[in-house]
């Protein structure tokens, strides 16, 4: 989607159903609106040489670099169950 003011709201909700077991060193974007100036929801890859983040869900927001990770891996080959939050 092209950059447009309509996708820069003051408040928003992001939701995605994710089913993958694929984990590697790449950051797999689910939503990406420039993580340094907007927001990005991703399945985490490696951060430097740290592989402990692989398969975690990441939310990055800018400007600046506000960064959050889930504690539970989402790249587990399963659909989410029970309507719970990560």
N, C-alpha and C positions, 0 to 999 in steps of 0.2 A: 504494500500500500504506500502510496506517495505521502510525503510529509504534508500535513494539513492541520490547521488550528483545531479542527473538530476532534482530533485524536490527542489533544493536550488539555484534557479537563482538569479542574482543580481537585476533583475527587473522582475515583473510579473503582471498579471491582474487576479483577481478572479471574477467570475460571478456565480450567482446562482438564479434560480427562486424558490421562497419559498411560499408555501401556507400552513399555519397551524393556528389554533386558540388555540393550546395547549400551556399554560404557567404554569409553576410551579417554584419551587425553584432550579431546575436543570439547568445547562448550557448545552444546546443542540447544539452539534458541527455539523457544516455543512462541514467545512474543518478543519483538525487538523494536524498540523506538529509541535507539541511541542510548545505551545504558549510561553514558557520561552526561547527557543532557536531558534524557527522558526516562525510560524504563526498559527493563528486559527481564523476562522470565525464562530460565534455562535449566537444562539438566547439566550439572557441573562436570567439568573435566578436571585436568590437573591445574593446580595453581603453583607455578614454578615446578619444583620436583616433588611437590606434595601430592600424592595420589589418594589421600584419605577422603577427598571431596567427591571423587568420581561417583556418579549416580545420585547425588543429592540434588534437591531442587533449590535453585538460587533465584533471588529477586534482587536486582540492582536498580538503583534510582539515582538520578542526577538532578540538578548540577551537583558536582562533587562526586563522591563515590560512596553512596550508602548501600551496604551490602548485607544480605541476610541469607543464611542457609538453613535447610531443614535438618533435623537430627536423623531422620529416617530416609533410607535410600528409596527413590521412586523408580529407579531402573531395575525393577525386580521381576519383570515379565507378568505382573498382575494388574488387573484393574483395581482402582480404589474400592474399598468396601465400607459399608456402614455410614457413609456420608461424613466421615470424620475429616478433620483438618490436619495437615502436616505440621 
